[in-house]
Amino acid sequence: MYLGRITGRLVATTRTTPGLEGVRFQWLQPLDEKGKPMGRQLVAAVTLDVGPGDLVHFIDGREAALALPGETFVPIDATVTGYVEQLAIGGRDLARDEC
Amino acid sequence: MLIAQVVGTVVAPVQIPLLEGRSLLVVRPVDPHGKPTGKTRVAIDRIGAGEGDRVLVIDEGNSGRQLLDAPQGAVKTVIVGFIDAIELGGRIVFDHRRGDIG
């Protein structure tokens, strides 16, 4: 899993893809251990109660589909797996420092 | 598997069910000399590691699922061991009591 910051939301109609009911899409910036951007922003599937501004961890690859409840054979390559409330690195809490 | 340095801890109250109650640590992949070699990521800790430890990390789904006994689990990165020492070319380059040795 990687750290990330959700920066936006998007709505996409995916009628042709069964198994994505209740899955929302959000725009996410992966972060490094200093809270700085790491790599390109990406679209992540979201079923947890998170939204723009939230610090999260997410998983990619095949595991992204496995992270979704119910039907797990869906074409998803990144899924938010948790809302990070505290990120203690080097004695600082990066979740509170608004990195 | 990766060698990694534990650089922090994650507290995440809202998570996918698989991760409930599991301890998460931030790990930085490093080479045998301790130099960063990859993207820092979040790992499931199975051994009670803490910030500052040099650890062995599995970073592959199938092994992760076996470790957690979760055949459909969304798991990839799991800490599986403490690294006590690394020998390279006949020389000890890392010892957990003294850290990186040149």
N, CA and C atoms of all chains as a GROMACS GRO file, in nm:
protein
  603
    1MET      N    1   0.086  -0.120   0.000
    1MET     CA    2   0.000   0.000   0.000
    1MET      C    3   0.089   0.124   0.000
    2TYR      N    4   0.034   0.234  -0.050
    2TYR     CA    5   0.107   0.360  -0.054
    2TYR      C    6   0.025   0.466   0.020
    3LEU      N    7   0.095   0.571   0.062
    3LEU     CA    8   0.025   0.686   0.119
    3LEU      C    9  -0.026   0.773   0.005
    4GLY      N   10  -0.134   0.847   0.030
    4GLY     CA   11  -0.186   0.936  -0.074
    4GLY      C   12  -0.276   1.042  -0.016
    5ARG      N   13  -0.297   1.147  -0.091
    5ARG     CA   14  -0.389   1.254  -0.052
    5ARG      C   15  -0.496   1.261  -0.159
    6ILE      N   16  -0.624   1.258  -0.118
    6ILE     CA   17  -0.733   1.271  -0.215
    6ILE      C   18  -0.750   1.419  -0.247
    7THR      N   19  -0.748   1.451  -0.378
    7THR     CA   20  -0.753   1.592  -0.416
    7THR      C   21  -0.879   1.626  -0.493
    8GLY      N   22  -0.958   1.524  -0.530
    8GLY     CA   23  -1.079   1.558  -0.604
    8GLY      C   24  -1.167   1.438  -0.624
    9ARG      N   25  -1.280   1.465  -0.685
    9ARG     CA   26  -1.374   1.357  -0.712
    9ARG      C   27  -1.408   1.357  -0.860
   10LEU      N   28  -1.454   1.245  -0.914
   10LEU     CA   29  -1.505   1.249  -1.050
   10LEU      C   30  -1.618   1.149  -1.064
   11VAL      N   31  -1.704   1.180  -1.158
   11VAL     CA   32  -1.817   1.090  -1.182
   11VAL      C   33  -1.797   1.033  -1.321
   12ALA      N   34  -1.802   0.900  -1.332
   12ALA     CA   35  -1.786   0.837  -1.463
   12ALA      C   36  -1.894   0.732  -1.474
   13THR      N   37  -1.959   0.727  -1.590
   13THR     CA   38  -2.060   0.621  -1.606
   13THR      C   39  -1.987   0.498  -1.656
   14THR      N   40  -2.004   0.389  -1.579
   14THR     CA   41  -1.932   0.267  -1.619
   14THR      C   42  -2.034   0.156  -1.640
   15ARG      N   43  -2.143   0.192  -1.713
   15ARG     CA   44  -2.253   0.096  -1.728
   15ARG      C   45  -2.203  -0.036  -1.784
   16THR      N   46  -2.098  -0.027  -1.869
   16THR     CA   47  -2.060  -0.153  -1.937
   16THR      C   48  -1.981  -0.243  -1.843
   17THR      N   49  -1.952  -0.196  -1.719
   17THR     CA   50  -1.869  -0.279  -1.631
   17THR      C   51  -1.949  -0.321  -1.508
   18PRO      N   52  -2.001  -0.445  -1.506
   18PRO     CA   53  -2.075  -0.489  -1.387
   18PRO      C   54  -1.982  -0.495  -1.266
   19GLY      N   55  -2.041  -0.494  -1.147
   19GLY     CA   56  -1.961  -0.511  -1.026
   19GLY      C   57  -1.906  -0.382  -0.971
   20LEU      N   58  -1.938  -0.268  -1.035
   20LEU     CA   59  -1.886  -0.140  -0.984
   20LEU      C   60  -1.996  -0.058  -0.919
   21GLU      N   61  -2.107  -0.126  -0.884
   21GLU     CA   62  -2.213  -0.050  -0.817
   21GLU      C   63  -2.158  -0.002  -0.682
   22GLY      N   64  -2.191   0.121  -0.647
   22GLY     CA   65  -2.152   0.173  -0.515
   22GLY      C   66  -2.006   0.209  -0.506
   23VAL      N   67  -1.934   0.195  -0.619
   23VAL     CA   68  -1.792   0.233  -0.615
   23VAL      C   69  -1.780   0.374  -0.669
   24ARG      N   70  -1.715   0.461  -0.590
   24ARG     CA   71  -1.699   0.600  -0.635
   24ARG      C   72  -1.556   0.615  -0.688
   25PHE      N   73  -1.530   0.723  -0.761
   25PHE     CA   74  -1.396   0.746  -0.814
   25PHE      C   75  -1.343   0.878  -0.760
   26GLN      N   76  -1.221   0.877  -0.710
   26GLN     CA   77  -1.163   1.001  -0.658
   26GLN      C   78  -1.021   1.019  -0.712
   27TRP      N   79  -0.982   1.143  -0.719
   27TRP     CA   80  -0.853   1.181  -0.775
   27TRP      C   81  -0.753   1.182  -0.661
   28LEU      N   82  -0.640   1.112  -0.678
   28LEU     CA   83  -0.551   1.088  -0.564
   28LEU      C   84  -0.407   1.116  -0.601
   29GLN      N   85  -0.333   1.183  -0.512
   29GLN     CA   86  -0.191   1.210  -0.532
   29GLN      C   87  -0.110   1.121  -0.438
   30PRO      N   88  -0.036   1.021  -0.492
   30PRO     CA   89   0.049   0.940  -0.404
   30PRO      C   90   0.151   1.029  -0.334
   31LEU      N   91   0.186   0.994  -0.208
   31LEU     CA   92   0.280   1.075  -0.129
   31LEU      C   93   0.398   0.990  -0.083
   32ASP      N   94   0.514   1.058  -0.065
   32ASP     CA   95   0.630   0.987  -0.011
   32ASP      C   96   0.634   1.003   0.141
   33GLU      N   97   0.743   0.959   0.204
   33GLU     CA   98   0.747   0.959   0.352
   33GLU      C   99   0.757   1.099   0.409
   34LYS      N  100   0.784   1.198   0.323
   34LYS     CA  101   0.787   1.337   0.371
   34LYS      C  102   0.654   1.408   0.342
   35GLY      N  103   0.560   1.331   0.287
   35GLY     CA  104   0.432   1.393   0.254
   35GLY      C  105   0.434   1.468   0.124
   36LYS      N  106   0.543   1.451   0.049
   36LYS     CA  107   0.555   1.523  -0.079
   36LYS      C  108   0.499   1.434  -0.191
   37PRO      N  109   0.453   1.496  -0.303
   37PRO     CA  110   0.399   1.414  -0.412
   37PRO      C  111   0.501   1.312  -0.462
   38MET      N  112   0.455   1.193  -0.491
   38MET     CA  113   0.541   1.083  -0.538
   38MET      C  114   0.473   1.023  -0.659
   39GLY      N  115   0.522   1.056  -0.778
   39GLY     CA  116   0.462   0.998  -0.898
   39GLY      C  117   0.334   1.069  -0.938
   40ARG      N  118   0.275   1.015  -1.046
   40ARG     CA  119   0.160   1.083  -1.106
   40ARG      C  120   0.034   1.068  -1.020
   41GLN      N  121  -0.056   1.165  -1.033
   41GLN     CA  122  -0.187   1.150  -0.969
   41GLN      C  123  -0.264   1.043  -1.046
   42LEU      N  124  -0.362   0.981  -0.978
   42LEU     CA  125  -0.435   0.872  -1.043
   42LEU      C  126  -0.579   0.869  -0.993
   43VAL      N  127  -0.661   0.793  -1.063
   43VAL     CA  128  -0.800   0.776  -1.022
   43VAL      C  129  -0.808   0.650  -0.936
   44ALA      N  130  -0.864   0.664  -0.817
   44ALA     CA  131  -0.875   0.547  -0.729
   44ALA      C  132  -1.022   0.517  -0.706
   45ALA      N  133  -1.052   0.388  -0.694
   45ALA     CA  134  -1.187   0.344  -0.659
   45ALA      C  135  -1.202   0.361  -0.507
   46VAL      N  136  -1.317   0.404  -0.464
   46VAL     CA  137  -1.338   0.433  -0.322
   46VAL      C  138  -1.471   0.374  -0.277
   47THR      N  139  -1.467   0.299  -0.166
   47THR     CA  140  -1.593   0.255  -0.106
   47THR      C  141  -1.598   0.299   0.041
   48LEU      N  142  -1.484   0.351   0.089
   48LEU     CA  143  -1.481   0.396   0.229
   48LEU      C  144  -1.531   0.540   0.236
   49ASP      N  145  -1.556   0.588   0.356
   49ASP     CA  146  -1.609   0.722   0.375
   49ASP      C  147  -1.493   0.823   0.378
   50VAL      N  148  -1.433   0.847   0.263
   50VAL     CA  149  -1.323   0.945   0.255
   50VAL      C  150  -1.354   1.040   0.140
   51GLY      N  151  -1.284   1.155   0.141
   51GLY     CA  152  -1.310   1.252   0.035
   51GLY      C  153  -1.194   1.347   0.018
   52PRO      N  154  -1.211   1.445  -0.068
   52PRO     CA  155  -1.102   1.539  -0.097
   52PRO      C  156  -1.043   1.599   0.030
   53GLY      N  157  -0.907   1.604   0.034
   53GLY     CA  158  -0.837   1.658   0.149
   53GLY      C  159  -0.789   1.549   0.243
   54ASP      N  160  -0.850   1.431   0.234
   54ASP     CA  161  -0.814   1.325   0.330
   54ASP      C  162  -0.682   1.257   0.293
   55LEU      N  163  -0.605   1.227   0.399
   55LEU     CA  164  -0.483   1.147   0.385
   55LEU      C  165  -0.528   1.000   0.392
   56VAL      N  166  -0.482   0.920   0.295
   56VAL     CA  167  -0.528   0.781   0.289
   56VAL      C  168  -0.412   0.686   0.260
   57HIS      N  169  -0.438   0.556   0.269
   57HIS     CA  170  -0.346   0.462   0.205
   57HIS      C  171  -0.427   0.387   0.099
   58PHE      N  172  -0.359   0.345  -0.006
   58PHE     CA  173  -0.430   0.280  -0.117
   58PHE      C  174  -0.344   0.165  -0.171
   59ILE      N  175  -0.408   0.076  -0.242
   59ILE     CA  176  -0.336  -0.039  -0.296
   59ILE      C  177  -0.356  -0.042  -0.447
   60ASP      N  178  -0.257  -0.092  -0.520
   60ASP     CA  179  -0.270  -0.094  -0.667
   60ASP      C  180  -0.254  -0.237  -0.717
   61GLY      N  181  -0.254  -0.249  -0.848
   61GLY     CA  182  -0.240  -0.382  -0.907
   61GLY      C  183  -0.366  -0.465  -0.886
   62ARG      N  184  -0.349  -0.597  -0.893
   62ARG     CA  185  -0.465  -0.687  -0.881
   62ARG      C  186  -0.531  -0.671  -0.744
   63GLU      N  187  -0.449  -0.641  -0.643
   63GLU     CA  188  -0.506  -0.631  -0.509
   63GLU      C  189  -0.609  -0.518  -0.500
   64ALA      N  190  -0.603  -0.421  -0.594
   64ALA     CA  191  -0.701  -0.312  -0.590
   64ALA      C  192  -0.841  -0.367  -0.608
   65ALA      N  193  -0.857  -0.466  -0.697
   65ALA     CA  194  -0.990  -0.524  -0.718
   65ALA      C  195  -1.030  -0.607  -0.596
   66LEU      N  196  -0.932  -0.675  -0.538
   66LEU     CA  197  -0.962  -0.759  -0.419
   66LEU      C  198  -1.003  -0.675  -0.299
   67ALA      N  199  -0.966  -0.547  -0.302
   67ALA     CA  200  -0.999  -0.459  -0.188
   67ALA      C  201  -1.145  -0.414  -0.193
   68LEU      N  202  -1.212  -0.440  -0.305
   68LEU     CA  203  -1.352  -0.398  -0.316
   68LEU      C  204  -1.442  -0.506  -0.256
   69PRO      N  205  -1.550  -0.463  -0.187
   69PRO     CA  206  -1.642  -0.564  -0.132
   69PRO      C  207  -1.715  -0.635  -0.246
   70GLY      N  208  -1.759  -0.757  -0.221
   70GLY     CA  209  -1.841  -0.827  -0.320
   70GLY      C  210  -1.762  -0.867  -0.442
   71GLU      N  211  -1.817  -0.842  -0.557
   71GLU     CA  212  -1.756  -0.884  -0.684
   71GLU      C  213  -1.612  -0.831  -0.691
   72THR      N  214  -1.513  -0.924  -0.706
   72THR     CA  215  -1.375  -0.873  -0.704
   72THR      C  216  -1.304  -0.902  -0.836
   73PHE      N  217  -1.381  -0.938  -0.938
   73PHE     CA  218  -1.311  -0.956  -1.065
   73PHE      C  219  -1.350  -0.839  -1.156
   74VAL      N  220  -1.307  -0.720  -1.117
   74VAL     CA  221  -1.345  -0.599  -1.190
   74VAL      C  222  -1.219  -0.526  -1.233
   75PRO      N  223  -1.228  -0.452  -1.343
   75PRO     CA  224  -1.109  -0.382  -1.396
   75PRO      C  225  -1.077  -0.257  -1.316
   76ILE      N  226  -1.023  -0.276  -1.195
   76ILE     CA  227  -0.986  -0.162  -1.110
   76ILE      C  228  -0.839  -0.179  -1.076
   77ASP      N  229  -0.758  -0.070  -1.086
   77ASP     CA  230  -0.615  -0.089  -1.060
   77ASP      C  231  -0.564  -0.006  -0.942
   78ALA      N  232  -0.655   0.066  -0.875
   78ALA     CA  233  -0.613   0.138  -0.754
   78ALA      C  234  -0.736   0.157  -0.668
   79THR      N  235  -0.725   0.122  -0.540
   79THR     CA  236  -0.839   0.134  -0.447
   79THR      C  237  -0.791   0.189  -0.314
   80VAL      N  238  -0.868   0.284  -0.259
   80VAL     CA  239  -0.834   0.337  -0.127
   80VAL      C  240  -0.866   0.230  -0.023
   81THR      N  241  -0.767   0.201   0.064
   81THR     CA  242  -0.783   0.092   0.161
   81THR      C  243  -0.796   0.144   0.304
   82GLY      N  244  -0.773   0.276   0.324
   82GLY     CA  245  -0.789   0.328   0.460
   82GLY      C  246  -0.772   0.478   0.469
   83TYR      N  247  -0.837   0.534   0.572
   83TYR     CA  248  -0.825   0.678   0.601
   83TYR      C  249  -0.718   0.691   0.708
   84VAL      N  250  -0.612   0.768   0.680
   84VAL     CA  251  -0.500   0.779   0.775
   84VAL      C  252  -0.524   0.898   0.868
   85GLU      N  253  -0.546   0.866   0.996
   85GLU     CA  254  -0.571   0.972   1.093
   85GLU      C  255  -0.441   1.023   1.153
   86GLN      N  256  -0.343   0.932   1.166
   86GLN     CA  257  -0.214   0.970   1.226
   86GLN      C  258  -0.103   0.907   1.144
   87LEU      N  259  -0.001   0.986   1.112
   87LEU     CA  260   0.113   0.936   1.034
   87LEU      C  261   0.238   0.983   1.104
   88ALA      N  262   0.288   0.900   1.195
   88ALA     CA  263   0.401   0.942   1.280
   88ALA      C  264   0.531   0.902   1.211
   89ILE      N  265   0.606   1.002   1.165
   89ILE     CA  266   0.735   0.975   1.099
   89ILE      C  267   0.838   1.070   1.159
   90GLY      N  268   0.948   1.014   1.212
   90GLY     CA  269   1.054   1.098   1.266
   90GLY      C  270   1.004   1.192   1.375
   91GLY      N  271   0.911   1.139   1.457
   91GLY     CA  272   0.867   1.218   1.571
   91GLY      C  273   0.764   1.324   1.538
   92ARG      N  274   0.724   1.333   1.409
   92ARG     CA  275   0.621   1.432   1.373
   92ARG      C  276   0.498   1.358   1.323
   93ASP      N  277   0.382   1.421   1.337
   93ASP     CA  278   0.260   1.359   1.284
   93ASP      C  279   0.226   1.431   1.154
   94LEU      N  280   0.263   1.367   1.044
   94LEU     CA  281   0.244   1.433   0.914
   94LEU      C  282   0.097   1.448   0.880
   95ALA      N  283   0.011   1.370   0.945
   95ALA     CA  284  -0.132   1.382   0.913
   95ALA      C  285  -0.183   1.517   0.962
   96ARG      N  286  -0.123   1.566   1.073
   96ARG     CA  287  -0.171   1.694   1.130
   96ARG      C  288  -0.096   1.811   1.069
   97ASP      N  289   0.024   1.784   1.016
   97ASP     CA  290   0.105   1.897   0.969
   97ASP      C  291   0.059   1.946   0.833
   98GLU      N  292  -0.061   1.895   0.785
   98GLU     CA  293  -0.111   1.941   0.657
   98GLU      C  294  -0.005   1.930   0.548
   99CYS      N  295   0.055   1.807   0.536
   99CYS     CA  296   0.158   1.794   0.432
   99CYS      C  297   0.090   1.791   0.296
  100MET      N  298   1.176  -1.053  -0.217
  100MET     CA  299   1.154  -0.980  -0.092
  100MET      C  300   1.241  -0.856  -0.090
  101LEU      N  301   1.207  -0.763  -0.004
  101LEU     CA  302   1.281  -0.636   0.005
  101LEU      C  303   1.350  -0.628   0.141
  102ILE      N  304   1.463  -0.555   0.142
  102ILE     CA  305   1.516  -0.506   0.270
  102ILE      C  306   1.459  -0.366   0.286
  103ALA      N  307   1.413  -0.331   0.406
  103ALA     CA  308   1.354  -0.198   0.422
  103ALA      C  309   1.383  -0.142   0.560
  104GLN      N  310   1.376  -0.010   0.569
  104GLN     CA  311   1.393   0.059   0.696
  104GLN      C  312   1.254   0.103   0.742
  105VAL      N  313   1.219   0.074   0.867
  105VAL     CA  314   1.090   0.121   0.917
  105VAL      C  315   1.107   0.268   0.954
  106VAL      N  316   1.029   0.356   0.891
  106VAL     CA  317   1.046   0.499   0.914
  106VAL      C  318   0.928   0.563   0.986
  107GLY      N  319   0.820   0.487   1.004
  107GLY     CA  320   0.706   0.550   1.072
  107GLY      C  321   0.591   0.454   1.095
  108THR      N  322   0.487   0.507   1.160
  108THR     CA  323   0.370   0.425   1.186
  108THR      C  324   0.245   0.496   1.134
  109VAL      N  325   0.144   0.413   1.101
  109VAL     CA  326   0.019   0.467   1.047
  109VAL      C  327  -0.095   0.428   1.141
  110VAL      N  328  -0.179   0.523   1.176
  110VAL     CA  329  -0.301   0.492   1.250
  110VAL      C  330  -0.417   0.524   1.156
  111ALA      N  331  -0.497   0.420   1.125
  111ALA     CA  332  -0.605   0.439   1.027
  111ALA      C  333  -0.734   0.381   1.084
  112PRO      N  334  -0.820   0.466   1.139
  112PRO     CA  335  -0.942   0.416   1.202
  112PRO      C  336  -1.043   0.358   1.104
  113VAL      N  337  -1.043   0.409   0.981
  113VAL     CA  338  -1.140   0.360   0.882
  113VAL      C  339  -1.062   0.284   0.777
  114GLN      N  340  -1.091   0.154   0.764
  114GLN     CA  341  -1.013   0.074   0.670
  114GLN      C  342  -1.099  -0.037   0.610
  115ILE      N  343  -1.045  -0.103   0.510
  115ILE     CA  344  -1.114  -0.221   0.458
  115ILE      C  345  -1.110  -0.328   0.567
  116PRO      N  346  -1.211  -0.416   0.571
  116PRO     CA  347  -1.221  -0.513   0.680
  116PRO      C  348  -1.094  -0.594   0.705
  117LEU      N  349  -1.025  -0.633   0.597
  117LEU     CA  350  -0.906  -0.717   0.611
  117LEU      C  351  -0.804  -0.654   0.707
  118LEU      N  352  -0.797  -0.521   0.708
  118LEU     CA  353  -0.691  -0.454   0.784
  118LEU      C  354  -0.730  -0.423   0.927
  119GLU      N  355  -0.857  -0.451   0.962
  119GLU     CA  356  -0.903  -0.418   1.099
  119GLU      C  357  -0.809  -0.479   1.201
  120GLY      N  358  -0.764  -0.398   1.299
  120GLY     CA  359  -0.683  -0.451   1.408
  120GLY      C  360  -0.541  -0.484   1.370
  121ARG      N  361  -0.501  -0.457   1.246
  121ARG     CA  362  -0.363  -0.490   1.206
  121ARG      C  363  -0.275  -0.365   1.219
  122SER      N  364  -0.152  -0.386   1.259
  122SER     CA  365  -0.061  -0.273   1.277
  122SER      C  366   0.006  -0.241   1.143
  123LEU      N  367   0.009  -0.114   1.109
  123LEU     CA  368   0.066  -0.070   0.981
  123LEU      C  369   0.189   0.017   1.006
  124LEU      N  370   0.296  -0.012   0.932
  124LEU     CA  371   0.419   0.066   0.946
  124LEU      C  372   0.460   0.121   0.810
  125VAL      N  373   0.528   0.237   0.813
  125VAL     CA  374   0.577   0.296   0.689
  125VAL      C  375   0.718   0.244   0.667
  126VAL      N  376   0.743   0.182   0.551
  126VAL     CA  377   0.874   0.122   0.526
  126VAL      C  378   0.938   0.181   0.401
  127ARG      N  379   1.069   0.206   0.411
  127ARG     CA  380   1.145   0.262   0.298
  127ARG      C  381   1.237   0.151   0.246
  128PRO      N  382   1.214   0.102   0.124
  128PRO     CA  383   1.306  -0.001   0.070
  128PRO      C  384   1.448   0.054   0.062
  129VAL      N  385   1.545  -0.026   0.108
  129VAL     CA  386   1.686   0.017   0.104
  129VAL      C  387   1.772  -0.096   0.048
  130ASP      N  388   1.896  -0.057   0.006
  130ASP     CA  389   1.989  -0.162  -0.039
  130ASP      C  390   2.067  -0.210   0.083
  131PRO      N  391   2.154  -0.312   0.068
  131PRO     CA  392   2.224  -0.366   0.185
  131PRO      C  393   2.303  -0.261   0.263
  132HIS      N  394   2.336  -0.150   0.197
  132HIS     CA  395   2.413  -0.044   0.267
  132HIS      C  396   2.322   0.060   0.331
  133GLY      N  397   2.191   0.040   0.316
  133GLY     CA  398   2.098   0.134   0.378
  133GLY      C  399   2.054   0.247   0.290
  134LYS      N  400   2.098   0.246   0.164
  134LYS     CA  401   2.062   0.355   0.073
  134LYS      C  402   1.921   0.331   0.018
  135PRO      N  403   1.834   0.436   0.015
  135PRO     CA  404   1.697   0.416  -0.034
  135PRO      C  405   1.698   0.365  -0.177
  136THR      N  406   1.610   0.267  -0.205
  136THR     CA  407   1.609   0.213  -0.342
  136THR      C  408   1.469   0.200  -0.398
  137GLY      N  409   1.369   0.258  -0.337
  137GLY     CA  410   1.236   0.238  -0.393
  137GLY      C  411   1.135   0.329  -0.327
  138LYS      N  412   1.009   0.310  -0.368
  138LYS     CA  413   0.902   0.396  -0.315
  138LYS      C  414   0.868   0.357  -0.172
  139THR      N  415   0.868   0.455  -0.084
  139THR     CA  416   0.823   0.428   0.053
  139THR      C  417   0.677   0.385   0.048
  140ARG      N  418   0.646   0.281   0.129
  140ARG     CA  419   0.509   0.228   0.124
  140ARG      C  420   0.463   0.186   0.263
  141VAL      N  421   0.338   0.144   0.269
  141VAL     CA  422   0.280   0.106   0.398
  141VAL      C  423   0.272  -0.046   0.403
  142ALA      N  424   0.324  -0.104   0.510
  142ALA     CA  425   0.329  -0.250   0.522
  142ALA      C  426   0.250  -0.297   0.643
  143ILE      N  427   0.196  -0.418   0.632
  143ILE     CA  428   0.132  -0.480   0.748
  143ILE      C  429   0.243  -0.541   0.833
  144ASP      N  430   0.244  -0.507   0.963
  144ASP     CA  431   0.350  -0.556   1.050
  144ASP      C  432   0.304  -0.683   1.120
  145ARG      N  433   0.384  -0.788   1.106
  145ARG     CA  434   0.347  -0.915   1.169
  145ARG      C  435   0.439  -0.949   1.285
  146ILE      N  436   0.545  -0.868   1.305
  146ILE     CA  437   0.647  -0.914   1.401
  146ILE      C  438   0.672  -0.812   1.512
  147GLY      N  439   0.596  -0.706   1.518
  147GLY     CA  440   0.617  -0.608   1.625
  147GLY      C  441   0.736  -0.519   1.600
  148ALA      N  442   0.760  -0.487   1.473
  148ALA     CA  443   0.874  -0.400   1.442
  148ALA      C  444   0.838  -0.256   1.478
  149GLY      N  445   0.939  -0.170   1.481
  149GLY     CA  446   0.914  -0.030   1.516
  149GLY      C  447   1.004   0.061   1.436
  150GLU      N  448   0.981   0.192   1.451
  150GLU     CA  449   1.060   0.289   1.375
  150GLU      C  450   1.207   0.266   1.405
  151GLY      N  451   1.290   0.266   1.297
  151GLY     CA  452   1.434   0.248   1.315
  151GLY      C  453   1.481   0.107   1.287
  152ASP      N  454   1.387   0.011   1.284
  152ASP     CA  455   1.428  -0.128   1.259
  152ASP      C  456   1.458  -0.149   1.111
  153ARG      N  457   1.552  -0.236   1.082
  153ARG     CA  458   1.578  -0.282   0.944
  153ARG      C  459   1.507  -0.416   0.932
  154VAL      N  460   1.419  -0.426   0.832
  154VAL     CA  461   1.332  -0.545   0.826
  154VAL      C  462   1.330  -0.609   0.688
  155LEU      N  463   1.277  -0.734   0.689
  155LEU     CA  464   1.259  -0.809   0.566
  155LEU      C  465   1.111  -0.797   0.529
  156VAL      N  466   1.084  -0.762   0.403
  156VAL     CA  467   0.945  -0.735   0.364
  156VAL      C  468   0.907  -0.817   0.240
  157ILE      N  469   0.793  -0.886   0.251
  157ILE     CA  470   0.735  -0.952   0.132
  157ILE      C  471   0.653  -0.845   0.060
  158ASP      N  472   0.664  -0.837  -0.071
  158ASP     CA  473   0.592  -0.732  -0.143
  158ASP      C  474   0.520  -0.789  -0.263
  159GLU      N  475   0.446  -0.897  -0.237
  159GLU     CA  476   0.382  -0.965  -0.350
  159GLU      C  477   0.253  -1.029  -0.300
  160GLY      N  478   0.145  -1.011  -0.378
  160GLY     CA  479   0.012  -1.046  -0.330
  160GLY      C  480  -0.006  -1.190  -0.287
  161ASN      N  481   0.042  -1.283  -0.372
  161ASN     CA  482   0.016  -1.424  -0.342
  161ASN      C  483   0.077  -1.463  -0.207
  162SER      N  484   0.202  -1.420  -0.186
  162SER     CA  485   0.268  -1.452  -0.058
  162SER      C  486   0.196  -1.382   0.056
  163GLY      N  487   0.157  -1.258   0.031
  163GLY     CA  488   0.087  -1.183   0.135
  163GLY      C  489  -0.041  -1.254   0.176
  164ARG      N  490  -0.115  -1.302   0.076
  164ARG     CA  491  -0.242  -1.371   0.108
  164ARG      C  492  -0.216  -1.498   0.186
  165GLN      N  493  -0.110  -1.569   0.150
  165GLN     CA  494  -0.079  -1.691   0.226
  165GLN      C  495  -0.045  -1.656   0.370
  166LEU      N  496   0.036  -1.549   0.387
  166LEU     CA  497   0.078  -1.511   0.522
  166LEU      C  498  -0.042  -1.477   0.610
  167LEU      N  499  -0.138  -1.406   0.551
  167LEU     CA  500  -0.253  -1.363   0.631
  167LEU      C  501  -0.366  -1.466   0.625
  168ASP      N  502  -0.340  -1.576   0.553
  168ASP     CA  503  -0.444  -1.679   0.538
  168ASP      C  504  -0.574  -1.616   0.488
  169ALA      N  505  -0.559  -1.530   0.386
  169ALA     CA  506  -0.676  -1.458   0.332
  169ALA      C  507  -0.675  -1.477   0.181
  170PRO      N  508  -0.736  -1.586   0.132
  170PRO     CA  509  -0.728  -1.621  -0.010
  170PRO      C  510  -0.773  -1.509  -0.105
  171GLN      N  511  -0.865  -1.425  -0.057
  171GLN     CA  512  -0.911  -1.315  -0.144
  171GLN      C  513  -0.865  -1.180  -0.089
  172GLY      N  514  -0.760  -1.182  -0.008
  172GLY     CA  515  -0.723  -1.060   0.063
  172GLY      C  516  -0.650  -0.959  -0.024
  173ALA      N  517  -0.678  -0.831  -0.001
  173ALA     CA  518  -0.608  -0.724  -0.073
  173ALA      C  519  -0.482  -0.691   0.006
  174VAL      N  520  -0.382  -0.778  -0.005
  174VAL     CA  521  -0.260  -0.759   0.074
  174VAL      C  522  -0.140  -0.784  -0.015
  175LYS      N  523  -0.039  -0.700   0.000
  175LYS     CA  524   0.080  -0.719  -0.083
  175LYS      C  525   0.207  -0.706   0.001
  176THR      N  526   0.211  -0.603   0.086
  176THR     CA  527   0.335  -0.567   0.155
  176THR      C  528   0.326  -0.606   0.302
  177VAL      N  529   0.406  -0.707   0.341
  177VAL     CA  530   0.399  -0.759   0.479
  177VAL      C  531   0.541  -0.770   0.535
  178ILE      N  532   0.560  -0.720   0.658
  178ILE     CA  533   0.690  -0.731   0.723
  178ILE      C  534   0.701  -0.870   0.786
  179VAL      N  535   0.804  -0.944   0.749
  179VAL     CA  536   0.813  -1.083   0.794
  179VAL      C  537   0.936  -1.112   0.879
  180GLY      N  538   1.028  -1.017   0.893
  180GLY     CA  539   1.145  -1.050   0.975
  180GLY      C  540   1.229  -0.929   1.010
  181PHE      N  541   1.301  -0.940   1.121
  181PHE     CA  542   1.402  -0.840   1.158
  181PHE      C  543   1.531  -0.879   1.090
  182ILE      N  544   1.607  -0.784   1.038
  182ILE     CA  545   1.737  -0.817   0.981
  182ILE      C  546   1.843  -0.796   1.088
  183ASP      N  547   1.915  -0.905   1.121
  183ASP     CA  548   2.018  -0.896   1.223
  183ASP      C  549   2.151  -0.853   1.162
  184ALA      N  550   2.185  -0.913   1.047
  184ALA     CA  551   2.314  -0.877   0.986
  184ALA      C  552   2.309  -0.906   0.836
  185ILE      N  553   2.388  -0.830   0.760
  185ILE     CA  554   2.399  -0.854   0.616
  185ILE      C  555   2.548  -0.864   0.582
  186GLU      N  556   2.582  -0.971   0.513
  186GLU     CA  557   2.721  -0.987   0.470
  186GLU      C  558   2.724  -0.976   0.320
  187LEU      N  559   2.823  -0.901   0.269
  187LEU     CA  560   2.832  -0.879   0.125
  187LEU      C  561   2.978  -0.893   0.087
  188GLY      N  562   3.008  -0.985  -0.007
  188GLY     CA  563   3.147  -1.001  -0.049
  188GLY      C  564   3.237  -1.033   0.069
  189GLY      N  565   3.183  -1.114   0.163
  189GLY     CA  566   3.267  -1.159   0.274
  189GLY      C  567   3.279  -1.057   0.386
  190ARG      N  568   3.210  -0.942   0.370
  190ARG     CA  569   3.223  -0.839   0.474
  190ARG      C  570   3.084  -0.808   0.532
  191ILE      N  571   3.077  -0.786   0.663
  191ILE     CA  572   2.950  -0.747   0.725
  191ILE      C  573   2.926  -0.600   0.691
  192VAL      N  574   2.812  -0.573   0.623
  192VAL     CA  575   2.783  -0.433   0.586
  192VAL      C  576   2.671  -0.376   0.671
  193PHE      N  577   2.602  -0.466   0.742
  193PHE     CA  578   2.498  -0.417   0.833
  193PHE      C  579   2.492  -0.510   0.953
  194ASP      N  580   2.486  -0.452   1.072
  194ASP     CA  581   2.465  -0.531   1.194
  194ASP      C  582   2.364  -0.453   1.277
  195HIS      N  583   2.258  -0.521   1.318
  195HIS     CA  584   2.148  -0.446   1.382
  195HIS      C  585   2.194  -0.377   1.510
  196ARG      N  586   2.303  -0.424   1.570
  196ARG     CA  587   2.351  -0.357   1.692
  196ARG      C  588   2.431  -0.232   1.656
  197ARG      N  589   2.492  -0.230   1.534
  197ARG     CA  590   2.577  -0.113   1.504
  197ARG      C  591   2.529  -0.036   1.382
  198GLY      N  592   2.424  -0.086   1.316
  198GLY     CA  593   2.374  -0.015   1.197
  198GLY      C  594   2.459  -0.044   1.075
  199ASP      N  595   2.455   0.049   0.978
  199ASP     CA  596   2.528   0.029   0.853
  199ASP      C  597   2.678   0.045   0.879
  200ILE      N  598   2.758  -0.045   0.819
  200ILE     CA  599   2.904  -0.040   0.843
  200ILE      C  600   2.972  -0.016   0.709
  201GLY      N  601   2.975   0.105   0.668
  201GLY     CA  602   3.053   0.145   0.552
  201GLY      C  603   3.019   0.073   0.424
   0.00000   0.00000   0.00000
